[in-house]
Amino acid sequence: MIPLSILELTRIADNTNPRIALDQAQDLARHAEQLGYHRFWLAEHHNFPGIASAATSIAISHVAAKTKTIRVGAGGIMLPNHSPMVIAEQFGTLAHLYPDRIDLGLGRAPGTDQLTLRALRRSPNNAEHFPQDVLELQAYLSKDAVHQKTRAVPACGTEVPLWILGSSTFGAMLAAQLGLPYSFASHFAPQQLHEALAVYRHHFQASEQLAKPYAMVGVNVVCAASDEEAKFLATSQQMGFANLVSGNMRLSQPPIDDIESYWTPAVRRHVMQMLACSVVGSPETVRKGLQQLQEKTQADEFIIVSDVYDHQKRIESIRLIMQAWRQ
C-alpha cells in the first residue's frame, strides 16, 4: 500500500474568512496525522480571493505548530516569484522549528496572473532561470553552505528535502537530471501525466538526496457514504473550477443538486479535462478508483485534494479515503 498525503488548498468559503480557513487547515492536518496520512502540503497562490495560503511558509508553520509527526511542506513554492536565498531562509527556519518534518516542493509557474506577477516585482522571464534557481537554493541548504561567503542563515546544513512539481515533461526531466522526487499536478492538469512519469523514470540520475525515482501523483478524491452523496459534495470543486475557467473568481460555495445548470457546455468540457484525474464516490468506489490509478501510474505516493465545502464533511472524506485505502 503506497502512502497517501494531502494537498490543502486553504479554501475561504462564503461563510468563513482567512483566519477560519487557516485554522481549518490546521485542524484537518491534526486529523490527517491521526489517520496516518504521510504529508500535508500547502500551495502558493496569489490574488485568489478564495485561497488563504499566499504567505505559504507562514501557513506551513501554523499547521506544523499543532501537529507532531506528519510531514508538512509546500506543494509548492513558485520559485520564480522569489529570491532563492529568501526561500532558503524561510524553510531553513521551518526546519529548525520542526526538525525532520519540512518538505519544499518547487514549481516553475507563477501561480497567479500577469498583473499580480508585476505587483510581486517579478518578471515573467524569471521562469527561464528555474533550474539555476533550484541549484542555488539547494546550495544554500547544503552542508557545504557554511563555507560560502553568502549564507542563508539559518538554512545552512538543514538539507530540507526538495521536490520538483510540474504538469509537463519539463519538470519531469529536471527532477530526473537533479535526482529529486517528482510530484505531478494531475489534480488540475492531467493531460501529460503518463508521458511525464515515463520521462522522469527513464532519465533519472541518482543523487545524494535520492537513490531511485520517486513519483507522487495528485488526485482529486471526494468520499462519502454513498456515490450520490460524494457526487453532490464534489460540485463545490466543480463550481470552483468553472469560476476559474470563466474568470469569475469567487469564494468556495456550498454544493448544489444540479451542476449542469451552473456551467455552459464549453466550460463543462474544460473543467472535466482539468478534473479528469478524480475519484468520487463511496469508500468502495474510491478504493477501486485509487487502485486502478496506482496500477496505471505505478505511483510511489498519492497526494489527495479533497475539496469539500463543509469542514466536518471534509474531515469525514479524508477519514473514509484512508479507511478504504487500507482495506
N, C-alpha and C positions, 0 to 999 in steps of 0.2 A: 504494500500500500504506500503510494507516494505521499509526501506531506501536502497538506492544504494550508494556504496562507490567505490573508485578507488584504485587499486594497480598499482603503476607506476614502471616500470622496468628500467627507465632511460636508454633507448637503445641508444647506439652510432651507428649511421648509417654510411654507407660507404661514405657519403657526409657531415658528421659532425665531431665533436670532443667532448671530455668530457665536455668542458665548454658549448658548444651549447646544449648538451644533458641535462645538469643540468638546463640551462636557459629554455629549452623547458618544462622540468618537472615543473618548477616554473610557466610558462605561462599556462600550462594545468591545474594546481591547481587553478589559478585565474578563468579560465573558469568554472571549476568544481564547485567552490564556487558560482559563479553567477547562475549556472544551478540548484543548490540545492542538490548536492552530499553531503553526510554526513561526510565522511572521505577521506583522501588522504594519503596512506601509501607508503613507500619506503622500499626496501628489501636489505638485506646484501648478497652480492656475492663477492667472491674473485677470482682473476685470470681469470675473464671472460672479454676478450677483448671488448665485445660489451655492457658492463653494467658499468655505471659510479657512482653507489651508494655504493661502498665498504666502504667508510667512512660515514656510514648511518646517524649518528647523525648530522654531518655537512650538509649533503644533506637535512635533515629534516629542519634544521634551515634556509637554503637557501630558501626553499619553504614557510615556515611559515612566513618569514620576509615580503613577498609580498602578503600575504592573511590575512584576518581579522577574519573570523568566522569558517571556515571549520576546523575540527579536522585533525591534521597532526601527523603521527607517523610511527612506524617501523612495517613492515609486512614481516619479522621481524628481530630482532636481534638474531643471532645464539649464544645463551648464552654460550655453551661450548667453544667458541672461546675467551671468555673474563673473567676477574675478575668481579664478581657481583658488587663489590664496584665501579669499574670504570664506569660500565654501569649506576649505580645509580647516580654517579656524573654527567655524561653526560646528563641523562634525567631529573635529578633534575634541572640542569642548564636550560635546554629547558623549563621546567615547569615554572621557574621564568621569562624567557624571553617571553613566550607565554602562559599566565595563562589559565587554564581550556581548553586547546586545544591539549594537547600532549597525545598520546597513546603509549604503549610499548608492542608490540607483541613479544613473545619469542618462538624460535624454538630450537629443540634439535640437528638437523643435522648441519654439519659443513658449508654447503653452498659452498663447494669447494672440490678439490681433496686432496688426502692424502699428496702429496708433498707440496702443499700450506699450508696444516694444520701444517706440521712441520715447514714451514717458519714462521707461526704465533706463533711458540713456544708453541703449544698446543698439548696435547696427545689425540689420538682417544678415550682413556678411560674416558676423561672428560665428555662425554655424559652420562655415568653411574651416574654421580652426578647431573644431570639436576634438579630433584625435589628438592634436598637440595639447589642448587644454586638459584632456583626460590624463595624459602623461605628466603634465605639470602638477596636477592635483595629486596624482599618485606619488610623485616625488616628495611633495610636502608632507605626506602621511607616512612615508617610509622610515625605516630605522636609520638610514643614511642621511636623513634630513638634518640631523644635528650638526653635520659638517658643512651645511650650506651657509652662505653669508646671509641670505634672506630666508628666514624661517617663519613658518606659520604656527606660532605659539598659540595654544599648547598641542598642536596636531602632531608634532614630531614623534615618530615611533609608534603612533597609535594603530597604524595599518588598518584603518577602517575598511572592511571589505567593499570593493567597488563592483557594481553591476553595470552592464550596458543595457539600456532599454531601447526598444525600437519597434517599428512596424514595417520594416523593409529589409532588403538584403544588405544595405549599407551598415546598419548597426550589427547585423549578424556577422559580417566579415570583420568588422573592427573588434568585436568581442572575441572572435576566433583568433585573430592575429595577436591580441594582447593577452590571451589566455584568461579571460574573465567570464564569469557566469553571465548568461543572456536571458533577458525577460522579454517576451514578445507581447505587444499590446493588442492581442486578438479580442479583447473585450470591447474595442471600438473600431479596430481596423484589421480585420482578419484575412484580408484578401491574399497576402503573401506569406501566411503562416507556415505552410509546409515547405515552401521554397526557402524561406529564411532559415528554418531549422536545419534543412539539408545543407545549406551553405555553411552554417555555423559548425555543424558536426564534421563536415568534410575538411574544413580548413583549420580546425582548432589546433593551437600550439600550446603545450603545457607551460605553465608559469609558476612562480613561487606561490601565488595565491591558489592556483587550481591545477590539478594534475590531469583531469579529463573533462570533457564538455559537461556543462550543467545548464539545462534549459528549463525555464519556468514559463508557463503558458497562462495568459489571462483569460478568464471565462466568466461571463455573467451567469449567476445562479440565483434563482429565487425558489425557495422551497416552502411548502405549506402542507397542511393535512391532506389536501386533495389537489389534483391537477387544476380544477376550476378555480380554486382559491388562489393558487400560485399565479395563474394567468391573470387574474384580476389584480393582484398586488404588483405584478410586473408592468402594468400600464403606466405607473408613475415614471418608471425609467423610459418607457417608450415615448411618453409625452415630453420628457426632458430632452431626448434626442431629437424629437420633432421640432421643439423650440429652437434647439441649436441649429438644425438644418435650415429653419425658416428665418433665422436671425432675430428671433423673438425671445430674448433671454429673460427667464422668469425663475422664481423660487420653485423648489420642489413642490409638487402638487399631489393631492390625495388621488388614489386610484379611481377609475371610472368604469362603468359597466360596458360602454360601447366605444372602444378605442377607434373604430373605423370612422366615427363621427368627428374625430379630433383632427384628422390629417387628410390631405389630398392624396390621390394615388401616387403622384410623383414623390411626395415627401415620404409616404409609406415605403416605397421601393428603396429610397436612400437609407432610411432608418433600418429596414430589415437587412440591408447589406452590412451596415455597421454593427448590428446586433446578431450577426449570423452565428457567432460563437457564444451561444446562450443555451442554458439548460433550465427549463422552467417546469415545475410540477411537484408531485408528491415525492416523498422520500424514495420510493421505488423507481419512479421516473428519473429522478436526479441521479441515483446510483447507476442506473443503466447508461444514462447520458454521459456521465463522467468516465465510466469505464470505456465506453466507445471512443471518447475523445482521447483518452490515455493510450488506447491501442493504436489510434491513428497517428498520434504525435510522438509517442514514446517520451512524453514529458517527464522530467525529473521531479516536477512540483507544479501544482496549480495555484494560482493566486486568484481568489474569488472576489468578484464585485457583486454584493447582494444589496442592490439599490432598492430598498423598501421604504416607503414614506413613513409609516408608523414605527417608532423606535422599538417598542416591545415586539412587534411582529418581525422586525429585522433581527433582533436577538433570537427569536424563535426560528427564523430562517437559517441562521448560521448553526444553531443547535441541531436542527433536523438534517442539514447538509452533512455535518460531521458524523452524526449518528448513522446516516445512510451510507456514507463512505466507509465507515469502519465495519459495516456488515458485509 
